[in-house]
Amino acid sequence: MLVKVDYLNTNHINYIKQFASLCDISFFKYFKKRSVDDAIQTHILTLLEIEDGCVKGYSHIDFNKERKQYFIGLCVLEKYQKQGIGTNLLNTLLNYADEKKLTLYLSVDNENHIAKKMYLNAGFHLLESKETYQIYIREPK
């Protein structure tokens, strides 16, 4: 079940914390340098894929005040990958961004070929390559 997070709902915040504790920090670095409480302060949309009380996937759009850009983050726990969860989360984010006319950015580790393929198929384009990651951009439709 796809859930739009209500930031005032403590159960929803606890689900994000549960996910952050389960995700591989080396793979999804978003929670590596920030707490969940700090991270959600800049979110304009957060989505969770929850089934039987277990968070299988997480995604968000946040606003980077320094860059004045909207960034997305998306992660599906490894044992639930290749079940369409990531695509569903991404499509929901993209529909929201299109409605709001938001240009989206994201960064992907160079070795994460599955994610890069998914983002390219969703209309993102390579903007910049760094030593260990790449930055992609998608204009609203």
MILUM-988694 format. One line per 5 residues: number of its first residue (from 1); for each residue y, z, x of C-alpha. Coordinates in steps of 0.5 Angstrom, whole numbers, plus 2048, in hexadecimal, padded with zeros to 3 digits. Each point is the difference from the previous one (the first is absolute). Last residue first. Example, Ala and Ser with C-alpha at 12.3 -4.5 7.8 and 13.67 -1.06 7.14 Angstrom:
<rodrens>
2) 7FE/80E/81B ~ 7F9/802/7FE;
</rodrens>
This chain:
<rodrens>
141) 823/7DB/80C ~ 802/805/804 ~ 801/7FF/808 ~ 7FA/802/804 ~ 800/803/807;
136) 7FB/801/806 ~ 801/805/806 ~ 7FA/7FF/805 ~ 7FD/806/804 ~ 7FE/802/807;
131) 805/7FC/805 ~ 804/7FE/7FB ~ 800/7F9/7FC ~ 806/7FF/7FB ~ 801/7FD/7F9;
126) 7F9/7FE/7FE ~ 800/7FD/7F9 ~ 7FE/804/7FA ~ 7FE/7FC/7FA ~ 7FA/804/7FD;
121) 7FB/7FC/804 ~ 804/801/806 ~ 7FF/808/7FE ~ 7F9/7FF/7FF ~ 7FE/7FD/807;
116) 805/805/804 ~ 7FC/806/7FC ~ 7F9/7FD/802 ~ 802/7FE/807 ~ 802/807/802;
111) 800/7FF/808 ~ 808/7FF/800 ~ 802/806/7FC ~ 803/7FE/7FA ~ 808/802/7FE;
106) 803/7FF/7FA ~ 806/7FD/7FD ~ 802/7FE/7F8 ~ 806/7FD/7FE ~ 801/803/7F9;
101) 802/7FC/7FA ~ 7FF/806/7FB ~ 7FB/7FC/7FC ~ 7FD/7FD/806 ~ 7FF/806/803;
96) 7FC/803/7FB ~ 7FC/7FA/7FF ~ 7FF/801/808 ~ 7FE/807/7FF ~ 7FB/7FF/7FB;
91) 7FD/7FA/804 ~ 7FF/804/806 ~ 7FD/806/7FC ~ 7FB/7FB/7FD ~ 7FF/7FC/806;
86) 7FE/807/804 ~ 7FB/802/7FB ~ 7FD/7F9/7FF ~ 7F9/803/802 ~ 800/7FE/808;
81) 802/807/802 ~ 7FD/807/7FC ~ 7FD/803/806 ~ 806/7FE/805 ~ 805/804/7FC;
76) 805/7FB/7FD ~ 807/800/803 ~ 806/7FD/7FE ~ 807/801/803 ~ 806/7FC/7FE;
71) 807/7FF/803 ~ 807/7FF/7FC ~ 806/7FF/805 ~ 807/803/801 ~ 7FE/801/808;
66) 802/807/800 ~ 7FF/802/7F9 ~ 7F8/7FD/800 ~ 7FF/800/7F9 ~ 7F9/801/7FE;
61) 7FA/7FC/7FC ~ 7FA/804/7FF ~ 7F8/7FF/801 ~ 7FA/804/7FF ~ 7F9/7FF/7FF;
56) 7F9/804/7FF ~ 803/806/7FD ~ 7FA/804/7FD ~ 801/804/7FA ~ 7FA/7FC/7FD;
51) 804/7F9/801 ~ 807/800/803 ~ 804/7FA/803 ~ 807/803/801 ~ 807/7FC/800;
46) 806/803/803 ~ 807/7FC/7FE ~ 807/802/802 ~ 7FE/804/806 ~ 805/803/805;
41) 7FF/807/7FE ~ 7F8/7FE/800 ~ 7FF/801/807 ~ 803/807/801 ~ 7FC/803/7FB;
36) 7FA/7FC/803 ~ 801/803/807 ~ 803/7FB/805 ~ 7FE/7FD/807 ~ 7F8/7FE/7FF;
31) 801/7FF/7F8 ~ 802/7F9/801 ~ 7FB/7FE/806 ~ 7FB/7FD/7FB ~ 7FA/7FE/805;
26) 801/806/806 ~ 801/805/7FA ~ 7FA/7FE/7FD ~ 801/802/7F9 ~ 7FD/807/7FD;
21) 805/805/801 ~ 806/7FB/7FD ~ 7FB/7FE/7FA ~ 800/807/7FE ~ 807/801/801;
16) 802/7FA/7FC ~ 7FB/803/7FA ~ 804/807/801 ~ 806/7FC/7FF ~ 7FD/7FD/7F9;
11) 7FE/807/7FE ~ 807/803/802 ~ 803/7FC/7FB ~ 807/7FF/801 ~ 7FF/7FA/805;
6) 7FD/7FC/7FA ~ 7FB/7FC/804 ~ 7FE/7F9/7FC ~ 7F9/801/7FF ~ 7FB/7FA/801;
1) 7F9/802/7FD;
</rodrens>
